[in-house]
């Protein structure tokens, strides 16, 4: 690796570079596409803040997933600056509580990270591949090809997580997959019957998409794969089809729309998948599933996890694969603890990903909406 070459502070961050970095950060993944971040540039440092109005009070009351989302945006901004040969220095929670504290002010007053640049370093090919994947990366909840990712790809994903200070493990063993599948189905059922969760999900669902739509956040209709009782999966995907008005993209028809039994619970198609059975003769989806975690669960760890998540997802995309989160068992802290105990994991699980190759001939996914740069960047 080339040695760092010092460069004066005043020549490092310019408004143009900051705008490019934040524009790239806009494309980071976030829970329910809430995009809960705001950036401030004072001419010398770029700081990242949370937007408390975008905190999901039901599914994420402590703000853990908000911080993971902000960490993902932070990695995207870093990557954009690296494309210019800049070597950004990031300080997490620069003015907030110490890294050992577990409480954090999420009102937006306390910066989550401060980014400065005082050095340069050549942009590396691996980083260029990740940057090229930024606009191609989309959450894909559709069925994947049955072929596995392969050990080489999984090794690269593990290295991507470790490069950001996190860890990643693949669920290979039958007992691990059964335990994780049962927990996912149980958490999915609990959320499906919770009116408060359903109301929050509906509040962030957008009925219109495409030309003429004014939505700049939330879950667009085109990103929703309608619940299908004949889709048997070892790991049930989250059902986002909560709006009335016709089937979502990927629906099997009117009978595939979510209804009283639309989101399969413990006794539905998801449980059949966990048992290795099929529904109506359909094959059971058995995707690669990876867990991403950290050694502890402090706010600083959640920001680290977000950066690792972004890097892993871009690495997935760079390999021609796709991913979608299995967020149900990590939404509730008690379920995360139970998963750690059942799988005998020494750290804390921050995200579970379903990963695989899109089916041949699958239509490219449309991008989800993004907030305007002027709404997420303040320049002093």
Wavefront OBJ file of the C-alpha trace (Angstrom):
o trace
v 0.000 0.000 0.000
v 1.338 3.423 -0.903
v 2.394 5.709 1.910
v 0.162 8.624 2.826
v 1.178 11.939 1.326
v 0.432 14.952 3.504
v -1.605 17.742 1.993
v -2.707 20.992 3.626
v -6.102 21.004 5.339
v -7.271 23.982 3.329
v -6.875 22.107 0.062
v -8.629 18.947 1.181
v -12.372 19.378 1.564
v -14.067 21.784 -0.791
v -17.774 22.431 -1.151
v -17.803 20.610 -4.488
v -16.160 17.519 -3.007
v -18.493 17.588 -0.020
v -21.534 17.773 -2.264
v -20.266 14.798 -4.272
v -19.639 12.833 -1.081
v -23.079 13.576 0.361
v -24.731 12.810 -2.978
v -23.113 9.362 -2.817
v -24.095 9.007 0.845
v -27.736 9.584 -0.175
v -27.682 6.199 -1.906
v -26.856 4.265 1.262
v -29.401 1.765 2.589
v -31.549 2.702 5.573
v -34.326 1.058 7.507
v -37.641 1.568 5.651
v -35.698 4.014 3.447
v -36.081 6.655 6.168
v -32.700 8.231 5.293
v -32.293 9.476 8.892
v -29.164 11.574 8.366
v -28.093 15.182 7.986
v -24.659 16.517 7.069
v -23.034 19.832 8.009
v -19.949 21.354 6.441
v -18.148 24.257 8.113
v -15.449 24.692 5.475
v -13.036 22.381 7.200
v -14.884 19.336 8.590
v -17.941 17.403 7.470
v -20.097 16.172 10.339
v -22.858 13.584 10.312
v -25.966 14.010 12.472
v -29.108 11.993 13.097
v -32.529 13.291 12.143
v -34.696 12.366 15.153
v -37.970 12.927 13.282
v -37.044 9.897 11.185
v -36.641 7.561 14.130
v -39.012 4.585 13.943
v -40.535 4.615 17.397
v -42.120 1.165 17.189
v -39.551 -1.002 15.431
v -36.444 0.961 16.496
v -37.217 2.879 19.705
v -33.600 2.970 20.917
v -32.285 4.141 17.538
v -29.960 1.196 16.943
v -31.019 0.759 13.332
v -30.999 4.528 12.834
v -27.313 4.493 13.804
v -26.608 1.519 11.544
v -28.256 3.438 8.692
v -26.170 6.542 9.412
v -23.029 4.415 9.526
v -23.838 3.110 6.050
v -24.149 6.671 4.749
v -20.811 7.485 6.368
v -19.078 4.686 4.464
v -20.546 5.896 1.167
v -19.245 9.415 1.842
v -15.795 8.064 2.679
v -15.738 6.013 -0.510
v -16.679 9.021 -2.638
v -13.787 11.028 -1.201
v -11.395 8.140 -1.744
v -12.219 8.334 -5.464
v -10.410 11.686 -5.466
v -7.345 10.211 -3.806
v -8.231 11.722 -0.437
v -7.691 9.696 2.712
v -10.426 10.806 5.130
v -9.994 10.632 8.879
v -13.205 9.753 10.730
v -13.807 10.289 14.430
v -16.962 8.622 15.711
v -18.965 10.470 18.375
v -16.413 13.299 18.521
v -18.382 15.498 20.928
v -20.717 12.937 22.437
v -20.415 10.304 25.154
v -17.371 8.131 25.431
v -17.264 5.013 23.311
v -17.967 2.849 26.367
v -21.307 4.531 27.038
v -24.512 2.949 25.801
v -26.804 5.982 25.766
v -26.681 8.575 23.032
v -28.488 11.838 22.424
v -30.320 11.346 19.123
v -31.802 14.847 18.950
v -29.366 15.750 16.193
v -27.340 18.178 18.300
v -24.529 15.707 18.934
v -22.543 14.744 15.817
v -22.319 11.050 15.132
v -19.086 11.416 13.187
v -16.630 14.078 12.098
v -14.777 13.651 8.826
v -11.651 15.586 7.894
v -8.934 15.119 5.304
v -5.243 15.828 5.759
v -3.670 13.131 3.594
v -3.852 11.617 0.143
v -3.572 8.015 -0.948
v -4.043 6.395 -4.372
v -7.526 5.059 -5.086
v -7.322 1.276 -5.133
v -8.994 -1.091 -7.644
v -11.047 -2.791 -4.949
v -12.414 0.569 -3.839
v -13.183 1.483 -7.443
v -15.237 -1.708 -7.794
v -17.207 -0.800 -4.655
v -17.842 2.728 -5.890
v -19.043 1.413 -9.256
v -21.568 -0.722 -7.360
v -23.141 2.203 -5.465
v -25.775 3.038 -8.063
v -26.358 -0.627 -8.913
v -27.040 -1.754 -5.354
v -30.704 -2.316 -4.552
v -32.466 -4.430 -1.960
v -33.858 -7.470 -3.776
v -36.615 -9.423 -2.029
v -37.395 -11.636 -5.003
v -36.415 -15.323 -5.097
v -32.793 -15.989 -5.947
v -31.191 -18.665 -8.072
v -30.692 -21.946 -6.186
v -26.907 -21.904 -6.710
v -24.887 -20.787 -3.663
v -22.587 -17.798 -3.562
v -19.499 -19.936 -3.185
v -16.682 -19.876 -0.651
v -14.628 -17.269 -2.525
v -17.445 -14.710 -2.455
v -18.289 -15.435 1.176
v -14.628 -14.981 2.098
v -14.586 -11.579 0.401
v -17.736 -10.556 2.261
v -16.153 -11.587 5.542
v -13.046 -9.546 4.738
v -15.220 -6.553 3.830
v -16.886 -6.652 7.254
v -13.568 -7.111 9.049
v -12.042 -4.160 7.179
v -14.574 -1.957 8.984
v -14.101 -3.502 12.419
v -17.074 -5.880 12.334
v -17.468 -9.621 11.807
v -19.497 -11.731 9.399
v -20.460 -15.370 9.601
v -22.379 -17.552 7.182
v -25.050 -19.938 8.413
v -23.936 -23.267 6.978
v -24.768 -25.838 9.637
v -28.257 -27.305 9.646
v -28.829 -26.643 13.357
v -27.810 -22.988 12.981
v -30.118 -22.477 10.018
v -33.060 -24.155 11.749
v -32.611 -22.043 14.889
v -32.250 -18.819 12.907
v -35.198 -19.725 10.667
v -37.493 -20.432 13.600
v -36.519 -17.154 15.283
v -37.123 -15.264 12.036
v -40.558 -16.854 11.573
v -41.465 -16.164 15.197
v -40.412 -12.499 14.971
v -42.181 -12.116 11.627
v -45.420 -13.422 13.131
v -45.112 -11.138 16.176
v -44.735 -8.064 13.958
v -47.528 -9.163 11.647
v -50.060 -9.213 14.499
v -48.842 -5.954 16.093
v -51.167 -3.080 15.037
v -48.597 -0.445 16.038
v -45.925 -2.041 13.855
v -48.315 -2.346 10.930
v -49.371 1.295 11.298
v -45.735 2.472 11.321
v -44.936 0.371 8.278
v -47.941 1.783 6.464
v -46.871 5.337 7.365
v -43.564 4.768 5.556
v -45.095 2.966 2.564
v -45.607 4.999 -0.599
v -48.568 4.047 -2.798
v -47.273 5.774 -5.932
v -43.939 5.464 -7.683
v -42.419 6.352 -11.018
v -43.061 9.498 -13.080
v -45.178 12.038 -11.257
v -44.465 10.676 -7.788
v -43.390 13.273 -5.228
v -42.153 10.788 -2.625
v -38.491 11.218 -1.722
v -38.284 8.593 1.006
v -40.069 5.524 2.314
v -40.865 2.215 0.648
v -42.139 2.710 -2.911
v -44.719 0.386 -4.339
v -42.352 -0.931 -6.995
v -39.990 -2.219 -4.292
v -42.688 -4.350 -2.669
v -42.951 -8.039 -3.487
v -46.482 -9.075 -2.601
v -46.956 -11.875 -0.108
v -47.537 -15.204 -1.815
v -48.754 -18.165 0.232
v -47.154 -20.527 -2.309
v -43.701 -19.045 -1.769
v -42.046 -21.370 0.704
v -38.777 -20.096 2.090
v -36.479 -21.367 4.769
v -36.220 -17.729 5.894
v -39.439 -15.698 5.484
v -38.898 -12.297 3.879
v -40.564 -9.348 5.556
v -43.995 -8.565 4.128
v -44.142 -4.891 3.093
v -47.429 -5.225 1.227
v -49.597 -3.267 3.678
v -51.333 -0.869 1.282
v -54.601 -1.519 -0.483
v -54.990 -0.838 -4.177
v -53.870 -3.834 -6.169
v -50.933 -6.218 -6.154
v -47.406 -4.987 -5.811
v -44.626 -5.702 -8.272
v -43.801 -9.369 -8.335
v -47.257 -10.370 -7.125
v -48.703 -13.657 -8.272
v -52.100 -12.031 -8.791
v -54.873 -10.921 -6.518
v -54.642 -14.063 -4.431
v -51.005 -13.273 -3.729
v -51.773 -9.980 -2.010
v -51.479 -9.773 1.738
v -54.629 -10.523 3.619
v -55.427 -12.187 6.889
v -52.940 -14.920 6.033
v -50.805 -12.902 3.632
v -47.695 -12.792 5.781
v -46.879 -16.355 6.634
v -46.299 -16.860 10.326
v -45.304 -19.813 12.443
v -48.070 -21.953 10.943
v -47.716 -20.658 7.376
v -45.377 -21.017 4.460
v -42.392 -19.806 6.447
v -42.765 -22.629 8.938
v -43.052 -25.066 6.040
v -39.788 -23.707 4.715
v -38.125 -24.128 8.089
v -39.200 -27.770 8.108
v -37.828 -28.319 4.598
v -41.326 -28.695 3.139
v -42.954 -26.954 0.193
v -46.295 -25.281 -0.306
v -48.449 -26.331 -3.243
v -45.508 -28.225 -4.675
v -43.253 -25.173 -4.937
v -39.566 -25.557 -4.209
v -38.278 -24.230 -0.914
v -35.925 -21.262 -1.122
v -32.687 -21.867 0.752
v -30.627 -18.719 0.211
v -27.228 -18.017 1.652
v -27.732 -16.223 4.963
v -25.020 -14.214 6.684
v -24.924 -12.522 10.055
v -23.065 -9.242 10.492
v -22.132 -8.211 13.996
v -19.831 -6.390 16.369
v -17.983 -7.277 19.548
v -20.312 -5.110 21.629
v -23.549 -3.159 21.215
v -22.728 0.456 22.056
v -23.685 3.358 19.796
v -20.152 3.392 18.411
v -20.491 -0.298 17.521
v -23.727 0.392 15.688
v -22.014 3.078 13.599
v -19.198 0.608 12.872
v -21.776 -2.005 11.881
v -23.388 0.432 9.452
v -20.098 1.091 7.695
v -19.424 -2.632 7.506
v -22.937 -3.281 6.205
v -22.483 -0.751 3.402
v -19.148 -2.236 2.412
v -20.534 -5.783 2.442
v -23.583 -4.842 0.354
v -21.419 -3.103 -2.234
v -19.145 -6.155 -2.355
v -22.228 -8.332 -2.893
v -23.305 -6.112 -5.792
v -19.812 -6.043 -7.294
v -20.027 -9.842 -7.567
v -23.288 -9.688 -9.490
v -25.286 -10.847 -6.484
v -27.994 -9.147 -4.438
v -29.178 -9.048 -0.849
v -32.108 -8.194 1.339
v -32.197 -7.862 5.118
v -33.975 -10.336 7.342
v -34.700 -7.648 9.866
v -37.419 -9.293 11.911
v -35.235 -11.080 14.487
v -32.971 -8.064 14.998
v -35.788 -5.543 15.478
v -36.367 -6.602 19.083
v -33.432 -6.675 21.491
v -34.739 -9.778 23.256
v -34.759 -11.690 19.964
v -31.211 -10.544 19.197
v -30.075 -11.843 22.590
v -31.894 -15.114 21.993
v -30.267 -15.504 18.591
v -26.835 -14.860 20.057
v -27.451 -17.536 22.686
v -28.961 -20.111 20.310
v -26.173 -19.707 17.768
v -23.448 -19.424 20.421
v -22.145 -16.138 19.012
v -19.600 -14.216 21.126
v -20.643 -10.768 19.856
v -23.836 -8.904 19.012
v -25.770 -9.488 15.801
v -26.469 -6.173 14.062
v -27.919 -7.385 10.739
v -28.986 -10.592 9.012
v -28.784 -10.714 5.232
v -30.318 -13.046 2.704
v -27.843 -13.161 -0.197
v -27.887 -14.782 -3.619
v -27.840 -14.368 -7.376
v -30.892 -12.885 -9.121
v -32.698 -15.328 -11.397
v -31.641 -15.159 -15.056
v -33.661 -12.631 -17.008
v -34.923 -10.858 -13.886
v -35.811 -7.251 -14.610
v -33.402 -4.651 -13.217
v -34.730 -3.097 -10.053
v -35.705 0.550 -10.095
v -33.998 2.821 -7.554
v -35.888 3.844 -4.457
v -36.503 7.580 -3.984
v -33.914 9.782 -2.341
v -34.134 13.114 -0.547
v -32.754 16.205 -2.254
v -29.186 17.208 -1.473
v -30.379 20.564 -0.129
v -32.511 18.743 2.463
v -29.662 16.720 3.931
v -26.657 19.056 3.665
v -26.076 22.349 5.469
v -23.069 24.447 4.473
v -22.003 27.086 6.970
l 1 2 3 4 5 6 7 8 9 10 11 12 13 14 15 16 17 18 19 20 21 22 23 24 25 26 27 28 29 30 31 32 33 34 35 36 37 38 39 40 41 42 43 44 45 46 47 48 49 50 51 52 53 54 55 56 57 58 59 60 61 62 63 64 65 66 67 68 69 70 71 72 73 74 75 76 77 78 79 80 81 82 83 84 85 86 87 88 89 90 91 92 93 94 95 96 97 98 99 100 101 102 103 104 105 106 107 108 109 110 111 112 113 114 115 116 117 118 119 120 121 122 123 124 125 126 127 128 129 130 131 132 133 134 135 136 137 138 139 140 141 142 143 144 145 146 147 148 149 150 151 152 153 154 155 156 157 158 159 160 161 162 163 164 165 166 167 168 169 170 171 172 173 174 175 176 177 178 179 180 181 182 183 184 185 186 187 188 189 190 191 192 193 194 195 196 197 198 199 200 201 202 203 204 205 206 207 208 209 210 211 212 213 214 215 216 217 218 219 220 221 222 223 224 225 226 227 228 229 230 231 232 233 234 235 236 237 238 239 240 241 242 243 244 245 246 247 248 249 250 251 252 253 254 255 256 257 258 259 260 261 262 263 264 265 266 267 268 269 270 271 272 273 274 275 276 277 278 279 280 281 282 283 284 285 286 287 288 289 290 291 292 293 294 295 296 297 298 299 300 301 302 303 304 305 306 307 308 309 310 311 312 313 314 315 316 317 318 319 320 321 322 323 324 325 326 327 328 329 330 331 332 333 334 335 336 337 338 339 340 341 342 343 344 345 346 347 348 349 350 351 352 353 354 355 356 357 358 359 360 361 362 363 364 365 366 367 368 369 370 371 372 373 374 375 376 377 378 379 380
